[in-house]
Amino acid sequence: MTSTSRSPGASGPPGGSGDTPAAPPGAPTPPWRRLLGRVPAAARLPWLSSLAVFVVQQVGSGFAAHNRPVDRLDLDGVARALLTLGPLLLLVRHRWPRTAVFGTSAVTLAYLAAGYPYGPVLLSVVVAGFASIVAGYRYATWGALGMLWAGHLLAGHVFHRWLPPDGHEAGGWGTDLFMAVWMVALCTAAELARVRRAERARRQREAEEAEKRRADEERLRIARELHDVLAHSISVINVQAGVGLALLDSDPEQARTALATIKSASKEALGEVRQVLDTLRTPGDAPRAPAPGLDRLPELTEQAAGAGLQVTTEAEGTPVPLPPGADLAAFRVIQEALTNVVRHSGSRTARVRLRYGTRELELLIDDDGPATGDGPGGGGNGLVGMRERAAALGGTVGAGQRGDGGFRVRAVIPLRAAEAEPPLQ
């Protein structure tokens, strides 16, 4: 895995209290907001943890100086400055991890090569190296730690004659071995933390994608419901409105019947649309009314008769109770097929056959044609919606002209696969 560049402020929601005005998008972050930490995590100054490292290094190195071996120097102003520079570099470890790890390694190497006493000076390197590996810059971190270890090795065994203090002898190998061990431990722990963070990010991303898929599926389901309800009802209303206008003067009684059919169809459409919208307003709640199913087939044929279409129905096999999802899909397929006959066929008769099998329900909706261009325009999504409904249950829908000029819609809905589907609202 190669190191990659990281852009500051790439993750984390902006913080802030209710009485703190938010900065406009694209505006530079004020220094006081950086100090308070009210910026995204990647751009935030980790001043609290850096201050803690500063205190530990200053106090701990002071104690180490009191018990230093004779071959180490006492702390002076340069040592205190180096012990301060390391924690200062930690302030940029989230924004520039590689700068922080190389900088703290160089400062620590300078401190040790100068002959100052050992102590918690390595803490800055530990914190910077951990942050760099977790951020994904493993090669940069290995390079910085390798530079520190190799430099300490050379300072203690090759260049010790020219480094303070005077008369300093070559160091033992135990210190070098200790540094190698803690560097390996640091890289291992940081790598584990990086993997865990990546796994959490992956799970979160998958959860967000699954939620988006559920939202898209729900949106498509509602779109199909509204299309089926409105296309059927408005087609009936359109036909009856034409009848009413044509007979308004010559046959007022028939015109009154057409208006009554319009009122009934619009009332039913409003009720079903309200039911769909209620599921949007109260997600997770049970629907206030049951979803339509084949038990409403007589009502559907009555509406079609009001639009001038005579529908005959017949059932073959032994009718069985259908799961809610399959029941709704069967009803909507028949409803959409009859709507298409009203809108696009010259035939005023249609036949609906239900064939119950042990594993599937077959629906056949036939008319004698011919196809016409009359009727209200549509978006052409009716057949697509029927296929989507059947496919969601593992079934199929086909439609096309018969050899005698009529038109047939055939749908197959597997009953066993449908039983595993959750009820549709």
Contacts in CASP RR format, 6 or more apart in sequence:
PFRMAT RR
TARGET T0000
AUTHOR 0000-0000-0000
METHOD contacts of the structure
MODEL  1
MTSTSRSPGASGPPGGSGDTPAAPPGAPTPPWRRLLGRVPAAARLPWLSS
LAVFVVQQVGSGFAAHNRPVDRLDLDGVARALLTLGPLLLLVRHRWPRTA
VFGTSAVTLAYLAAGYPYGPVLLSVVVAGFASIVAGYRYATWGALGMLWA
GHLLAGHVFHRWLPPDGHEAGGWGTDLFMAVWMVALCTAAELARVRRAER
ARRQREAEEAEKRRADEERLRIARELHDVLAHSISVINVQAGVGLALLDS
DPEQARTALATIKSASKEALGEVRQVLDTLRTPGDAPRAPAPGLDRLPEL
TEQAAGAGLQVTTEAEGTPVPLPPGADLAAFRVIQEALTNVVRHSGSRTA
RVRLRYGTRELELLIDDDGPATGDGPGGGGNGLVGMRERAAALGGTVGAG
QRGDGGFRVRAVIPLRAAEAEPPLQ
1 136 0 8 1.000
1 138 0 8 1.000
1 139 0 8 1.000
2 139 0 8 1.000
3 98 0 8 1.000
3 136 0 8 1.000
3 137 0 8 1.000
3 138 0 8 1.000
3 139 0 8 1.000
3 140 0 8 1.000
4 136 0 8 1.000
4 137 0 8 1.000
6 42 0 8 1.000
6 97 0 8 1.000
6 135 0 8 1.000
7 42 0 8 1.000
8 40 0 8 1.000
8 42 0 8 1.000
8 43 0 8 1.000
8 95 0 8 1.000
9 39 0 8 1.000
9 40 0 8 1.000
9 41 0 8 1.000
9 42 0 8 1.000
9 43 0 8 1.000
10 40 0 8 1.000
10 42 0 8 1.000
11 40 0 8 1.000
11 41 0 8 1.000
11 42 0 8 1.000
12 40 0 8 1.000
12 41 0 8 1.000
12 42 0 8 1.000
13 40 0 8 1.000
14 22 0 8 1.000
14 38 0 8 1.000
14 39 0 8 1.000
14 40 0 8 1.000
15 38 0 8 1.000
15 39 0 8 1.000
16 22 0 8 1.000
16 38 0 8 1.000
20 38 0 8 1.000
23 29 0 8 1.000
23 30 0 8 1.000
23 33 0 8 1.000
29 39 0 8 1.000
29 43 0 8 1.000
33 39 0 8 1.000
34 43 0 8 1.000
34 44 0 8 1.000
34 45 0 8 1.000
35 45 0 8 1.000
35 47 0 8 1.000
37 44 0 8 1.000
37 45 0 8 1.000
37 47 0 8 1.000
41 94 0 8 1.000
42 94 0 8 1.000
42 95 0 8 1.000
43 94 0 8 1.000
43 95 0 8 1.000
44 94 0 8 1.000
45 91 0 8 1.000
45 92 0 8 1.000
46 90 0 8 1.000
46 91 0 8 1.000
46 93 0 8 1.000
46 94 0 8 1.000
47 91 0 8 1.000
49 90 0 8 1.000
49 127 0 8 1.000
50 87 0 8 1.000
50 88 0 8 1.000
50 90 0 8 1.000
50 91 0 8 1.000
51 87 0 8 1.000
53 86 0 8 1.000
53 87 0 8 1.000
53 90 0 8 1.000
53 123 0 8 1.000
53 124 0 8 1.000
53 127 0 8 1.000
54 83 0 8 1.000
54 84 0 8 1.000
54 87 0 8 1.000
54 88 0 8 1.000
56 120 0 8 1.000
56 123 0 8 1.000
57 83 0 8 1.000
57 86 0 8 1.000
57 87 0 8 1.000
57 120 0 8 1.000
57 121 0 8 1.000
57 123 0 8 1.000
57 124 0 8 1.000
58 80 0 8 1.000
58 83 0 8 1.000
58 84 0 8 1.000
60 119 0 8 1.000
60 120 0 8 1.000
61 75 0 8 1.000
61 79 0 8 1.000
61 83 0 8 1.000
61 116 0 8 1.000
61 117 0 8 1.000
61 119 0 8 1.000
61 120 0 8 1.000
61 121 0 8 1.000
62 75 0 8 1.000
62 117 0 8 1.000
64 117 0 8 1.000
64 118 0 8 1.000
64 119 0 8 1.000
64 120 0 8 1.000
65 74 0 8 1.000
65 75 0 8 1.000
65 116 0 8 1.000
65 117 0 8 1.000
68 74 0 8 1.000
68 117 0 8 1.000
69 117 0 8 1.000
71 115 0 8 1.000
71 165 0 8 1.000
71 168 0 8 1.000
71 169 0 8 1.000
72 115 0 8 1.000
72 116 0 8 1.000
72 117 0 8 1.000
72 118 0 8 1.000
72 165 0 8 1.000
73 79 0 8 1.000
73 114 0 8 1.000
73 115 0 8 1.000
73 116 0 8 1.000
73 117 0 8 1.000
73 164 0 8 1.000
73 165 0 8 1.000
74 117 0 8 1.000
75 116 0 8 1.000
75 117 0 8 1.000
78 114 0 8 1.000
79 111 0 8 1.000
79 114 0 8 1.000
79 116 0 8 1.000
82 107 0 8 1.000
82 110 0 8 1.000
82 111 0 8 1.000
82 114 0 8 1.000
82 116 0 8 1.000
82 121 0 8 1.000
83 111 0 8 1.000
83 121 0 8 1.000
85 107 0 8 1.000
86 103 0 8 1.000
86 104 0 8 1.000
86 107 0 8 1.000
86 108 0 8 1.000
86 124 0 8 1.000
87 124 0 8 1.000
89 99 0 8 1.000
89 100 0 8 1.000
89 103 0 8 1.000
89 104 0 8 1.000
89 107 0 8 1.000
89 124 0 8 1.000
89 128 0 8 1.000
90 100 0 8 1.000
90 104 0 8 1.000
90 124 0 8 1.000
90 127 0 8 1.000
90 128 0 8 1.000
92 99 0 8 1.000
92 100 0 8 1.000
93 100 0 8 1.000
93 101 0 8 1.000
93 127 0 8 1.000
93 128 0 8 1.000
93 131 0 8 1.000
93 132 0 8 1.000
94 131 0 8 1.000
94 135 0 8 1.000
97 128 0 8 1.000
97 129 0 8 1.000
97 131 0 8 1.000
97 132 0 8 1.000
97 135 0 8 1.000
97 136 0 8 1.000
97 137 0 8 1.000
97 140 0 8 1.000
98 132 0 8 1.000
98 137 0 8 1.000
98 140 0 8 1.000
98 144 0 8 1.000
100 128 0 8 1.000
100 129 0 8 1.000
100 131 0 8 1.000
100 132 0 8 1.000
101 125 0 8 1.000
101 128 0 8 1.000
101 129 0 8 1.000
101 131 0 8 1.000
101 132 0 8 1.000
101 137 0 8 1.000
101 140 0 8 1.000
101 141 0 8 1.000
101 144 0 8 1.000
101 145 0 8 1.000
102 140 0 8 1.000
102 144 0 8 1.000
102 147 0 8 1.000
103 128 0 8 1.000
103 144 0 8 1.000
104 124 0 8 1.000
104 125 0 8 1.000
104 127 0 8 1.000
104 128 0 8 1.000
104 129 0 8 1.000
104 144 0 8 1.000
105 125 0 8 1.000
105 128 0 8 1.000
105 144 0 8 1.000
105 145 0 8 1.000
105 147 0 8 1.000
105 148 0 8 1.000
106 147 0 8 1.000
107 124 0 8 1.000
108 121 0 8 1.000
108 122 0 8 1.000
108 124 0 8 1.000
108 125 0 8 1.000
108 148 0 8 1.000
109 147 0 8 1.000
109 148 0 8 1.000
109 151 0 8 1.000
109 152 0 8 1.000
109 155 0 8 1.000
111 121 0 8 1.000
112 118 0 8 1.000
112 121 0 8 1.000
112 152 0 8 1.000
112 155 0 8 1.000
113 151 0 8 1.000
113 152 0 8 1.000
113 155 0 8 1.000
113 159 0 8 1.000
113 163 0 8 1.000
114 163 0 8 1.000
114 164 0 8 1.000
115 163 0 8 1.000
115 164 0 8 1.000
115 165 0 8 1.000
115 168 0 8 1.000
118 175 0 8 1.000
122 179 0 8 1.000
122 182 0 8 1.000
125 144 0 8 1.000
125 145 0 8 1.000
125 148 0 8 1.000
126 182 0 8 1.000
126 186 0 8 1.000
129 141 0 8 1.000
129 144 0 8 1.000
129 145 0 8 1.000
129 186 0 8 1.000
129 190 0 8 1.000
130 186 0 8 1.000
130 189 0 8 1.000
130 190 0 8 1.000
130 193 0 8 1.000
132 138 0 8 1.000
132 140 0 8 1.000
132 141 0 8 1.000
132 144 0 8 1.000
132 190 0 8 1.000
133 141 0 8 1.000
133 187 0 8 1.000
133 190 0 8 1.000
133 191 0 8 1.000
133 193 0 8 1.000
133 194 0 8 1.000
134 190 0 8 1.000
134 193 0 8 1.000
134 194 0 8 1.000
134 197 0 8 1.000
135 194 0 8 1.000
136 194 0 8 1.000
138 187 0 8 1.000
138 191 0 8 1.000
138 194 0 8 1.000
141 187 0 8 1.000
141 190 0 8 1.000
142 187 0 8 1.000
145 183 0 8 1.000
145 186 0 8 1.000
145 187 0 8 1.000
146 183 0 8 1.000
148 179 0 8 1.000
148 183 0 8 1.000
149 176 0 8 1.000
149 179 0 8 1.000
149 180 0 8 1.000
149 183 0 8 1.000
152 175 0 8 1.000
152 176 0 8 1.000
152 179 0 8 1.000
153 176 0 8 1.000
155 163 0 8 1.000
156 163 0 8 1.000
156 170 0 8 1.000
156 171 0 8 1.000
157 170 0 8 1.000
157 171 0 8 1.000
160 168 0 8 1.000
160 169 0 8 1.000
160 170 0 8 1.000
160 171 0 8 1.000
161 167 0 8 1.000
161 168 0 8 1.000
220 388 0 8 1.000
221 424 0 8 1.000
222 276 0 8 1.000
222 279 0 8 1.000
222 280 0 8 1.000
224 332 0 8 1.000
224 385 0 8 1.000
224 388 0 8 1.000
224 389 0 8 1.000
225 272 0 8 1.000
225 276 0 8 1.000
225 332 0 8 1.000
226 273 0 8 1.000
226 276 0 8 1.000
227 381 0 8 1.000
227 382 0 8 1.000
227 385 0 8 1.000
228 332 0 8 1.000
228 335 0 8 1.000
228 336 0 8 1.000
228 382 0 8 1.000
228 385 0 8 1.000
229 269 0 8 1.000
229 272 0 8 1.000
229 273 0 8 1.000
229 276 0 8 1.000
230 269 0 8 1.000
230 273 0 8 1.000
231 336 0 8 1.000
231 339 0 8 1.000
231 378 0 8 1.000
231 382 0 8 1.000
232 269 0 8 1.000
232 303 0 8 1.000
232 335 0 8 1.000
232 336 0 8 1.000
232 338 0 8 1.000
232 339 0 8 1.000
233 265 0 8 1.000
233 266 0 8 1.000
233 268 0 8 1.000
233 269 0 8 1.000
234 269 0 8 1.000
234 376 0 8 1.000
235 307 0 8 1.000
235 339 0 8 1.000
235 342 0 8 1.000
235 343 0 8 1.000
235 375 0 8 1.000
235 376 0 8 1.000
236 261 0 8 1.000
236 262 0 8 1.000
236 265 0 8 1.000
236 303 0 8 1.000
236 304 0 8 1.000
236 306 0 8 1.000
236 307 0 8 1.000
236 342 0 8 1.000
237 262 0 8 1.000
237 265 0 8 1.000
237 266 0 8 1.000
238 375 0 8 1.000
238 376 0 8 1.000
239 306 0 8 1.000
239 307 0 8 1.000
239 308 0 8 1.000
239 342 0 8 1.000
240 258 0 8 1.000
240 259 0 8 1.000
240 261 0 8 1.000
240 262 0 8 1.000
240 265 0 8 1.000
240 306 0 8 1.000
240 307 0 8 1.000
241 258 0 8 1.000
241 262 0 8 1.000
242 258 0 8 1.000
243 254 0 8 1.000
243 255 0 8 1.000
243 258 0 8 1.000
244 254 0 8 1.000
244 255 0 8 1.000
244 258 0 8 1.000
244 259 0 8 1.000
245 255 0 8 1.000
247 254 0 8 1.000
247 255 0 8 1.000
247 258 0 8 1.000
248 255 0 8 1.000
261 303 0 8 1.000
261 306 0 8 1.000
261 307 0 8 1.000
264 303 0 8 1.000
265 303 0 8 1.000
268 303 0 8 1.000
272 292 0 8 1.000
275 287 0 8 1.000
275 288 0 8 1.000
275 289 0 8 1.000
278 287 0 8 1.000
278 288 0 8 1.000
279 285 0 8 1.000
279 287 0 8 1.000
279 425 0 8 1.000
286 425 0 8 1.000
287 425 0 8 1.000
290 324 0 8 1.000
291 324 0 8 1.000
291 325 0 8 1.000
291 327 0 8 1.000
291 328 0 8 1.000
291 423 0 8 1.000
291 424 0 8 1.000
291 425 0 8 1.000
292 328 0 8 1.000
292 331 0 8 1.000
292 332 0 8 1.000
293 322 0 8 1.000
293 327 0 8 1.000
293 328 0 8 1.000
293 330 0 8 1.000
293 331 0 8 1.000
294 322 0 8 1.000
294 327 0 8 1.000
294 330 0 8 1.000
294 331 0 8 1.000
294 334 0 8 1.000
294 354 0 8 1.000
296 331 0 8 1.000
297 313 0 8 1.000
297 331 0 8 1.000
297 334 0 8 1.000
297 352 0 8 1.000
300 311 0 8 1.000
300 331 0 8 1.000
300 334 0 8 1.000
300 335 0 8 1.000
300 338 0 8 1.000
301 311 0 8 1.000
301 313 0 8 1.000
301 338 0 8 1.000
301 352 0 8 1.000
304 310 0 8 1.000
304 311 0 8 1.000
304 338 0 8 1.000
304 341 0 8 1.000
304 342 0 8 1.000
304 350 0 8 1.000
305 311 0 8 1.000
307 342 0 8 1.000
308 342 0 8 1.000
308 348 0 8 1.000
309 338 0 8 1.000
309 341 0 8 1.000
309 342 0 8 1.000
309 348 0 8 1.000
309 349 0 8 1.000
309 350 0 8 1.000
310 348 0 8 1.000
310 349 0 8 1.000
310 350 0 8 1.000
311 338 0 8 1.000
311 349 0 8 1.000
311 350 0 8 1.000
311 351 0 8 1.000
311 352 0 8 1.000
312 349 0 8 1.000
312 350 0 8 1.000
312 351 0 8 1.000
312 352 0 8 1.000
313 351 0 8 1.000
313 352 0 8 1.000
313 353 0 8 1.000
313 354 0 8 1.000
314 351 0 8 1.000
314 352 0 8 1.000
314 353 0 8 1.000
314 354 0 8 1.000
315 353 0 8 1.000
315 354 0 8 1.000
315 355 0 8 1.000
315 356 0 8 1.000
316 353 0 8 1.000
316 354 0 8 1.000
316 355 0 8 1.000
316 356 0 8 1.000
317 355 0 8 1.000
317 356 0 8 1.000
317 357 0 8 1.000
318 356 0 8 1.000
319 354 0 8 1.000
319 356 0 8 1.000
320 356 0 8 1.000
320 415 0 8 1.000
322 330 0 8 1.000
322 361 0 8 1.000
322 415 0 8 1.000
322 418 0 8 1.000
323 415 0 8 1.000
323 418 0 8 1.000
323 419 0 8 1.000
323 421 0 8 1.000
323 423 0 8 1.000
324 423 0 8 1.000
324 424 0 8 1.000
325 393 0 8 1.000
325 418 0 8 1.000
325 421 0 8 1.000
325 423 0 8 1.000
325 424 0 8 1.000
326 361 0 8 1.000
326 393 0 8 1.000
326 413 0 8 1.000
326 415 0 8 1.000
326 418 0 8 1.000
326 419 0 8 1.000
326 421 0 8 1.000
328 389 0 8 1.000
328 424 0 8 1.000
329 389 0 8 1.000
329 390 0 8 1.000
329 392 0 8 1.000
329 393 0 8 1.000
329 413 0 8 1.000
329 418 0 8 1.000
330 354 0 8 1.000
330 361 0 8 1.000
330 363 0 8 1.000
330 411 0 8 1.000
330 413 0 8 1.000
332 386 0 8 1.000
332 389 0 8 1.000
333 363 0 8 1.000
333 365 0 8 1.000
333 386 0 8 1.000
333 389 0 8 1.000
333 390 0 8 1.000
333 397 0 8 1.000
333 409 0 8 1.000
333 411 0 8 1.000
334 352 0 8 1.000
334 363 0 8 1.000
334 365 0 8 1.000
336 382 0 8 1.000
336 383 0 8 1.000
336 385 0 8 1.000
336 386 0 8 1.000
337 350 0 8 1.000
337 365 0 8 1.000
337 386 0 8 1.000
337 399 0 8 1.000
337 409 0 8 1.000
338 350 0 8 1.000
338 352 0 8 1.000
338 365 0 8 1.000
340 382 0 8 1.000
340 383 0 8 1.000
340 409 0 8 1.000
341 347 0 8 1.000
341 350 0 8 1.000
341 365 0 8 1.000
341 367 0 8 1.000
341 407 0 8 1.000
342 375 0 8 1.000
343 374 0 8 1.000
343 375 0 8 1.000
343 376 0 8 1.000
343 377 0 8 1.000
343 378 0 8 1.000
344 371 0 8 1.000
344 372 0 8 1.000
344 373 0 8 1.000
344 374 0 8 1.000
344 375 0 8 1.000
345 367 0 8 1.000
345 369 0 8 1.000
345 370 0 8 1.000
345 371 0 8 1.000
345 372 0 8 1.000
345 407 0 8 1.000
346 367 0 8 1.000
346 369 0 8 1.000
346 370 0 8 1.000
346 371 0 8 1.000
346 372 0 8 1.000
346 374 0 8 1.000
347 367 0 8 1.000
347 368 0 8 1.000
347 369 0 8 1.000
347 370 0 8 1.000
347 406 0 8 1.000
349 367 0 8 1.000
349 368 0 8 1.000
350 365 0 8 1.000
350 366 0 8 1.000
350 367 0 8 1.000
351 364 0 8 1.000
351 365 0 8 1.000
351 366 0 8 1.000
351 367 0 8 1.000
352 363 0 8 1.000
352 364 0 8 1.000
352 365 0 8 1.000
353 363 0 8 1.000
353 364 0 8 1.000
353 365 0 8 1.000
353 366 0 8 1.000
354 361 0 8 1.000
354 362 0 8 1.000
354 363 0 8 1.000
355 361 0 8 1.000
355 362 0 8 1.000
355 363 0 8 1.000
355 364 0 8 1.000
357 415 0 8 1.000
358 415 0 8 1.000
359 414 0 8 1.000
359 415 0 8 1.000
359 416 0 8 1.000
360 395 0 8 1.000
360 412 0 8 1.000
360 413 0 8 1.000
360 414 0 8 1.000
360 415 0 8 1.000
361 412 0 8 1.000
361 413 0 8 1.000
361 415 0 8 1.000
362 410 0 8 1.000
362 411 0 8 1.000
362 412 0 8 1.000
362 413 0 8 1.000
363 409 0 8 1.000
363 410 0 8 1.000
363 411 0 8 1.000
363 412 0 8 1.000
363 413 0 8 1.000
364 408 0 8 1.000
364 409 0 8 1.000
364 410 0 8 1.000
365 408 0 8 1.000
365 409 0 8 1.000
365 410 0 8 1.000
366 402 0 8 1.000
366 406 0 8 1.000
366 407 0 8 1.000
366 408 0 8 1.000
366 409 0 8 1.000
367 406 0 8 1.000
367 407 0 8 1.000
368 404 0 8 1.000
368 405 0 8 1.000
368 406 0 8 1.000
369 405 0 8 1.000
369 406 0 8 1.000
369 407 0 8 1.000
370 405 0 8 1.000
370 406 0 8 1.000
371 401 0 8 1.000
371 407 0 8 1.000
383 397 0 8 1.000
383 398 0 8 1.000
383 399 0 8 1.000
386 397 0 8 1.000
386 399 0 8 1.000
386 409 0 8 1.000
386 411 0 8 1.000
387 396 0 8 1.000
387 397 0 8 1.000
387 398 0 8 1.000
389 397 0 8 1.000
390 396 0 8 1.000
390 397 0 8 1.000
390 411 0 8 1.000
390 412 0 8 1.000
390 413 0 8 1.000
392 421 0 8 1.000
393 413 0 8 1.000
393 414 0 8 1.000
393 417 0 8 1.000
393 418 0 8 1.000
393 421 0 8 1.000
394 413 0 8 1.000
394 414 0 8 1.000
394 417 0 8 1.000
394 418 0 8 1.000
395 411 0 8 1.000
395 412 0 8 1.000
395 413 0 8 1.000
395 414 0 8 1.000
395 417 0 8 1.000
396 411 0 8 1.000
396 412 0 8 1.000
397 409 0 8 1.000
397 410 0 8 1.000
397 411 0 8 1.000
397 412 0 8 1.000
398 409 0 8 1.000
398 410 0 8 1.000
398 411 0 8 1.000
399 407 0 8 1.000
399 408 0 8 1.000
399 409 0 8 1.000
399 410 0 8 1.000
400 407 0 8 1.000
400 408 0 8 1.000
400 409 0 8 1.000
401 407 0 8 1.000
401 408 0 8 1.000
402 408 0 8 1.000
END
